[in-house]
Protein backbone atom coordinates (compact mmCIF):
# COMPACT_ATOMS: atom_id res chain seq x y z
CA UNK A 1 0.00 0.00 0.00
CA UNK A 2 1.23 3.49 -0.81
CA UNK A 3 0.12 7.10 -0.43
CA UNK A 4 -0.06 9.90 -3.00
CA UNK A 5 2.12 12.71 -1.64
CA UNK A 6 1.97 15.00 -4.67
CA UNK A 7 -0.04 15.53 -7.86
CA UNK A 8 1.59 17.64 -10.57
CA UNK A 9 0.40 18.98 -13.92
CA UNK A 10 1.52 21.33 -16.66
CA UNK A 11 -0.27 23.03 -19.55
CA UNK A 12 2.59 22.38 -21.99
CA UNK A 13 5.10 19.59 -22.46
CA UNK A 14 8.81 19.77 -21.76
CA UNK A 15 8.63 21.83 -18.55
CA UNK A 16 8.52 21.11 -14.84
CA UNK A 17 5.03 20.44 -13.51
CA UNK A 18 3.23 22.39 -10.78
CA UNK A 19 1.75 20.67 -7.69
CA UNK A 20 -2.04 20.73 -7.31
CA UNK A 21 -4.25 19.42 -4.49
CA UNK A 22 -6.36 17.13 -6.69
CA UNK A 23 -6.88 16.20 -10.32
CA UNK A 24 -9.50 14.56 -12.53
CA UNK A 25 -8.44 11.42 -14.37
CA UNK A 26 -10.29 10.59 -17.60
CA UNK A 27 -10.53 7.09 -19.06
CA UNK A 28 -8.05 6.47 -21.92
CA UNK A 29 -6.86 10.07 -21.69
CA UNK A 30 -5.10 10.96 -18.45
CA UNK A 31 -5.30 14.03 -16.25
CA UNK A 32 -7.72 16.41 -17.90
CA UNK A 33 -5.54 19.48 -17.25
CA UNK A 34 -2.18 17.94 -18.18
CA UNK A 35 -0.38 18.36 -21.49
CA UNK A 36 0.69 14.70 -21.61
CA UNK A 37 -2.88 13.42 -21.65
CA UNK A 38 -4.03 11.75 -24.86
CA UNK A 39 -4.91 8.49 -26.55
CA UNK A 40 -1.53 6.82 -26.03
CA UNK A 41 0.22 4.61 -23.52
CA UNK A 42 1.99 7.34 -21.49
CA UNK A 43 -1.08 9.15 -20.16
CA UNK A 44 0.11 9.41 -16.55
CA UNK A 45 3.66 9.37 -15.16
CA UNK A 46 4.52 8.15 -11.68
CA UNK A 47 7.64 8.41 -9.53
CA UNK A 48 8.49 6.96 -6.13
CA UNK A 49 8.73 9.51 -3.32
CA UNK A 50 11.42 7.31 -1.77
CA UNK A 51 13.56 7.59 -4.91
CA UNK A 52 13.18 11.37 -4.92
CA UNK A 53 14.18 11.50 -1.25
CA UNK A 54 17.27 9.38 -1.90
CA UNK A 55 18.22 11.63 -4.82
CA UNK A 56 17.78 14.73 -2.66
CA UNK A 57 20.17 13.25 -0.09
CA UNK A 58 22.84 13.72 -2.75
CA UNK A 59 22.12 17.45 -2.81
CA UNK A 60 19.65 17.65 -5.70
CA UNK A 61 17.10 19.74 -3.82
CA UNK A 62 14.25 18.91 -6.21
CA UNK A 63 10.57 19.43 -5.46
CA UNK A 64 7.54 17.43 -6.73
CA UNK A 65 7.01 18.01 -10.45
CA UNK A 66 10.67 18.77 -11.16
CA UNK A 67 11.07 15.58 -13.19
CA UNK A 68 7.83 16.16 -15.12
CA UNK A 69 6.04 13.45 -13.14
CA UNK A 70 2.29 13.51 -12.47
CA UNK A 71 2.06 11.41 -9.31
CA UNK A 72 4.59 11.14 -6.52
CA UNK A 73 3.76 8.11 -4.38
CA UNK A 74 5.47 6.85 -1.24
CA UNK A 75 5.57 3.15 -0.38
CA UNK A 76 6.12 1.79 -3.89
CA UNK A 77 9.24 0.90 -5.84
CA UNK A 78 7.51 1.23 -9.20
CA UNK A 79 10.47 -0.01 -11.23
CA UNK A 80 10.27 -3.36 -9.42
CA UNK A 81 6.69 -3.85 -10.63
CA UNK A 82 6.04 -5.43 -14.06
CA UNK A 83 4.32 -3.64 -16.90
CA UNK A 84 0.64 -4.52 -16.70
CA UNK A 85 0.43 -3.92 -12.93
CA UNK A 86 -2.93 -2.45 -11.87
CA UNK A 87 -2.84 0.46 -9.43
CA UNK A 88 -6.04 1.42 -7.59
CA UNK A 89 -6.46 4.89 -6.07
CA UNK A 90 -10.06 5.43 -5.00
CA UNK A 91 -12.22 5.53 -8.14
CA UNK A 92 -9.19 5.63 -10.41
CA UNK A 93 -7.61 2.50 -11.87
CA UNK A 94 -4.27 2.78 -13.66
CA UNK A 95 -2.41 0.16 -15.68
CA UNK A 96 1.36 0.43 -15.92
CA UNK A 97 2.44 0.51 -19.57
CA UNK A 98 6.12 1.45 -19.54
CA UNK A 99 9.12 1.51 -17.22
CA UNK A 100 11.67 4.28 -17.72
CA UNK A 101 12.08 6.41 -20.81
CA UNK A 102 14.70 7.71 -23.16
CA UNK A 103 16.17 11.09 -22.27
CA UNK A 104 16.42 13.03 -25.55
CA UNK A 105 18.15 16.06 -24.04
CA UNK A 106 19.65 16.52 -20.61
CA UNK A 107 17.44 18.53 -18.25
CA UNK A 108 18.60 21.13 -15.74
CA UNK A 109 18.61 18.48 -13.01
CA UNK A 110 21.07 16.36 -15.01
CA UNK A 111 23.25 19.36 -15.75
CA UNK A 112 23.44 20.12 -12.03
CA UNK A 113 23.82 16.59 -10.68
CA UNK A 114 25.24 14.63 -13.61
CA UNK A 115 22.30 12.29 -13.18
CA UNK A 116 18.49 12.18 -13.41
CA UNK A 117 16.31 9.44 -11.96
CA UNK A 118 13.25 9.87 -14.19
CA UNK A 119 14.65 7.98 -17.24
CA UNK A 120 15.23 4.85 -15.15
CA UNK A 121 12.85 5.15 -12.16
CA UNK A 122 9.81 6.85 -13.68
CA UNK A 123 6.96 4.69 -14.92
CA UNK A 124 3.94 5.40 -17.10
CA UNK A 125 0.33 4.27 -17.06
CA UNK A 126 -2.97 4.58 -18.85
CA UNK A 127 -6.30 5.28 -17.18
CA UNK A 128 -8.69 2.30 -17.16
CA UNK A 129 -11.24 3.79 -14.75
CA UNK A 130 -11.64 7.51 -14.18
CA UNK A 131 -12.27 9.72 -11.19
CA UNK A 132 -10.51 12.13 -8.87
CA UNK A 133 -7.25 11.63 -6.97
CA UNK A 134 -6.40 13.93 -4.07
CA UNK A 135 -3.12 14.33 -2.23
CA UNK A 136 -3.13 11.91 0.69
CA UNK A 137 -5.18 9.23 -1.08
CA UNK A 138 -4.05 5.62 -0.66
CA UNK A 139 -2.81 3.60 -3.64
CA UNK A 140 -2.95 -0.19 -3.71
CA UNK A 141 -2.13 -3.01 -6.09
CA UNK A 142 -5.27 -4.51 -7.63
CA UNK A 143 -5.23 -8.16 -8.67
CA UNK A 144 -6.45 -9.02 -12.14
CA UNK A 145 -9.69 -10.93 -12.49
CA UNK A 146 -8.85 -12.12 -16.00
CA UNK A 147 -5.62 -12.82 -17.90
CA UNK A 148 -4.05 -9.81 -19.59
CA UNK A 149 -4.10 -10.11 -23.41
CA UNK A 150 -0.76 -10.77 -25.04
CA UNK A 151 0.94 -7.46 -25.86
CA UNK A 152 2.62 -7.32 -29.28
CA UNK A 153 4.36 -5.01 -31.71
CA UNK A 154 5.02 -5.30 -35.45
CA UNK A 155 8.08 -3.77 -37.12
CA UNK A 156 8.44 -3.52 -40.89
CA UNK A 157 11.99 -3.18 -42.23
CA UNK A 158 12.00 -1.53 -45.66
CA UNK A 159 13.92 1.44 -47.04
CA UNK A 160 11.22 2.13 -49.62
CA UNK A 161 8.32 1.90 -47.19
CA UNK A 162 10.14 4.03 -44.63
CA UNK A 163 10.72 6.68 -47.31
CA UNK A 164 7.08 6.58 -48.46
CA UNK A 165 7.94 5.16 -51.87
CA UNK A 166 6.07 1.89 -51.33
CA UNK A 167 3.04 1.11 -49.17
CA UNK A 168 3.71 -1.24 -46.31
CA UNK A 169 1.31 -4.14 -46.74
CA UNK A 170 3.08 -6.77 -44.66
CA UNK A 171 3.03 -4.93 -41.33
CA UNK A 172 -0.73 -4.24 -41.34
CA UNK A 173 -1.42 -7.82 -42.45
CA UNK A 174 0.66 -9.23 -39.60
CA UNK A 175 -0.98 -6.87 -37.09
CA UNK A 176 -4.46 -7.81 -38.28
CA UNK A 177 -3.66 -11.51 -37.95
CA UNK A 178 -2.42 -11.00 -34.40
CA UNK A 179 -5.51 -9.00 -33.48
CA UNK A 180 -7.75 -11.74 -34.85
CA UNK A 181 -5.96 -14.16 -32.52
CA UNK A 182 -6.52 -12.06 -29.40
CA UNK A 183 -3.27 -10.11 -29.25
CA UNK A 184 -3.23 -6.42 -28.38
CA UNK A 185 -1.00 -4.84 -31.03
CA UNK A 186 0.22 -1.78 -29.16
CA UNK A 187 2.73 -0.48 -31.71
CA UNK A 188 3.33 -0.73 -35.47
CA UNK A 189 6.58 0.71 -36.81
CA UNK A 190 8.11 1.11 -40.26
CA UNK A 191 11.89 1.45 -40.21
CA UNK A 192 14.60 1.66 -42.88
CA UNK A 193 16.93 -1.31 -43.27
CA UNK A 194 19.35 -0.05 -40.63
CA UNK A 195 20.64 -2.18 -37.78
CA UNK A 196 21.03 0.70 -35.31
CA UNK A 197 17.43 1.85 -35.72
CA UNK A 198 16.06 -1.67 -35.29
CA UNK A 199 18.21 -2.44 -32.25
CA UNK A 200 17.10 0.78 -30.57
CA UNK A 201 13.41 -0.03 -31.04
CA UNK A 202 13.76 -3.66 -30.01
CA UNK A 203 15.50 -2.66 -26.79
CA UNK A 204 12.85 -0.04 -26.02
CA UNK A 205 9.93 -2.37 -26.69
CA UNK A 206 11.45 -5.23 -24.69
CA UNK A 207 12.89 -3.33 -21.74
CA UNK A 208 10.54 -0.37 -21.28
CA UNK A 209 7.23 -1.67 -22.64
CA UNK A 210 7.98 -5.31 -21.72
CA UNK A 211 5.93 -6.70 -24.60
CA UNK A 212 5.21 -10.40 -24.93
CA UNK A 213 5.88 -10.64 -28.67
CA UNK A 214 7.57 -8.64 -31.42
CA UNK A 215 7.28 -9.71 -35.05
CA UNK A 216 9.55 -8.14 -37.64
CA UNK A 217 8.94 -8.38 -41.37
CA UNK A 218 11.57 -7.89 -44.05
CA UNK A 219 15.34 -7.66 -44.19
CA UNK A 220 16.08 -11.39 -43.82
CA UNK A 221 17.54 -12.14 -47.25
CA UNK A 222 20.85 -11.77 -49.08
CA UNK A 223 20.65 -8.12 -50.13
CA UNK A 224 23.46 -5.90 -48.79
CA UNK A 225 21.05 -3.91 -46.58
CA UNK A 226 19.24 -6.97 -45.21
CA UNK A 227 20.39 -6.72 -41.59
CA UNK A 228 17.34 -7.76 -39.57
CA UNK A 229 18.80 -11.07 -38.26
CA UNK A 230 22.07 -9.43 -37.20
CA UNK A 231 20.27 -6.61 -35.37
CA UNK A 232 17.96 -9.09 -33.67
CA UNK A 233 20.80 -11.32 -32.50
CA UNK A 234 22.68 -8.29 -31.20
CA UNK A 235 19.96 -7.57 -28.60
CA UNK A 236 19.16 -11.19 -27.71
CA UNK A 237 19.57 -12.82 -24.31
CA UNK A 238 18.72 -16.27 -25.65
CA UNK A 239 18.18 -17.84 -29.06
CA UNK A 240 15.06 -19.86 -29.91
CA UNK A 241 16.23 -21.56 -33.11
CA UNK A 242 13.34 -24.01 -33.28
CA UNK A 243 10.83 -21.37 -34.39
CA UNK A 244 12.95 -20.08 -37.28
CA UNK A 245 13.83 -23.66 -38.27
CA UNK A 246 10.17 -24.68 -38.24
CA UNK A 247 9.25 -21.72 -40.46
CA UNK A 248 12.00 -22.61 -42.96
CA UNK A 249 11.01 -26.29 -42.96
CA UNK A 250 7.37 -25.46 -43.68
CA UNK A 251 8.28 -22.82 -46.27
CA UNK A 252 10.50 -25.28 -48.14
CA UNK A 253 7.37 -27.23 -48.95
CA UNK A 254 6.12 -24.13 -50.75
CA UNK A 255 9.28 -22.71 -52.35
CA UNK A 256 12.92 -23.76 -52.52
CA UNK A 257 13.87 -20.12 -51.97
CA UNK A 258 13.01 -20.66 -48.31
CA UNK A 259 16.49 -22.09 -47.78
CA UNK A 260 17.86 -18.60 -48.44
CA UNK A 261 16.10 -17.11 -45.42
CA UNK A 262 18.41 -15.94 -42.63
CA UNK A 263 15.58 -15.16 -40.20
CA UNK A 264 16.11 -15.81 -36.48
CA UNK A 265 13.96 -16.07 -33.37
CA UNK A 266 15.22 -14.94 -29.96
CA UNK A 267 14.28 -13.87 -26.44
CA UNK A 268 15.20 -10.58 -24.78
CA UNK A 269 14.07 -10.33 -21.18
CA UNK A 270 10.50 -11.61 -21.24
CA UNK A 271 9.89 -10.81 -24.92
CA UNK A 272 9.89 -13.24 -27.83
CA UNK A 273 11.15 -11.75 -31.12
CA UNK A 274 10.51 -13.54 -34.41
CA UNK A 275 11.77 -12.46 -37.85
CA UNK A 276 9.28 -12.90 -40.71
CA UNK A 277 9.85 -12.60 -44.47
CA UNK A 278 8.99 -9.43 -46.36
CA UNK A 279 5.94 -10.40 -48.43
CA UNK A 280 2.41 -10.48 -46.95
CA UNK A 281 1.80 -13.98 -48.30
CA UNK A 282 5.01 -15.37 -46.81
CA UNK A 283 4.24 -13.66 -43.49
CA UNK A 284 0.87 -15.39 -43.27
CA UNK A 285 2.40 -18.76 -44.18
CA UNK A 286 5.05 -18.27 -41.49
CA UNK A 287 2.49 -17.33 -38.85
CA UNK A 288 0.55 -20.49 -39.68
CA UNK A 289 3.57 -22.40 -38.36
CA UNK A 290 3.89 -20.91 -34.88
CA UNK A 291 0.82 -18.91 -33.93
CA UNK A 292 -0.96 -21.77 -32.16
CA UNK A 293 2.19 -22.95 -30.38
CA UNK A 294 3.90 -19.87 -28.94
CA UNK A 295 1.29 -19.02 -26.24
CA UNK A 296 2.79 -21.82 -24.14
CA UNK A 297 6.20 -20.15 -24.37
CA UNK A 298 4.81 -16.66 -23.78
CA UNK A 299 3.10 -17.91 -20.62
CA UNK A 300 6.40 -19.24 -19.34
CA UNK A 301 8.14 -15.96 -20.15
CA UNK A 302 5.55 -14.11 -18.08
CA UNK A 303 6.37 -16.41 -15.19
CA UNK A 304 2.87 -17.81 -15.15
CA UNK A 305 1.83 -21.45 -14.90
CA UNK A 306 1.57 -23.06 -18.34
CA UNK A 307 -0.52 -26.12 -19.13
CA UNK A 308 1.59 -29.16 -19.85
Secondary structure as UniProt FT lines:
FT   STRAND          2..9
FT   STRAND          18..20
FT   STRAND          22..26
FT   TURN            27..29
FT   STRAND          30..31
FT   TURN            32..33
FT   TURN            35..36
FT   STRAND          44..48
FT   HELIX           49..56
FT   TURN            57..59
FT   TURN            64..67
FT   STRAND          71..74
FT   HELIX           78..80
FT   TURN            83..84
FT   STRAND          86..89
FT   TURN            90..91
FT   STRAND          92..99
FT   HELIX           108..113
FT   HELIX           118..121
FT   STRAND          123..129
FT   STRAND          131..134
FT   TURN            135..136
FT   STRAND          138..141
FT   STRAND          151..157
FT   HELIX           159..162
FT   TURN            163..164
FT   HELIX           170..180
FT   TURN            181..182
FT   STRAND          184..191
FT   HELIX           195..203
FT   HELIX           204..208
FT   STRAND          213..217
FT   TURN            224..225
FT   HELIX           228..234
FT   STRAND          238..239
FT   HELIX           241..252
FT   TURN            253..254
FT   HELIX           256..260
FT   STRAND          265..268
FT   TURN            269..270
FT   STRAND          271..276
FT   HELIX           280..290
FT   TURN            291..293
FT   HELIX           294..301
FT   TURN            302..303
//
